[in-house]
Amino acid sequence: MKKYLLFAGIFTLVFVVLQVLSGMLLTMFYTPSIQQWEEASTLSSQVVFGNTSFIPPLVISLMALVIAFGSTKLIDKKAVH
């Protein structure tokens, strides 16, 4: 049971960190176009929320899974020795 809680905690922590880093990178590299500013100045009822992430959430989940699994195995290996 302790192993599963450790894995779940590490997975959650790594997943949140990767999501925050992904958001920071997307924010850093975002450049609005002039066309968006012109469309925003006209009164319209359509709301544009922007593009989706270029890093799919599935890839981030898999990266977090691999890191959590590897670190759990590493911790177990050190605990045995």
Secondary structure, 3 states (H helix, E strand, C coil): CHHHHHHHHHHHHHHHHHHHHHHHHHHHCCCCCHHHHHHHHCCCCCCCCCCCCCCCHHHHHHHHHHHHHHHHHHHHHHHHC
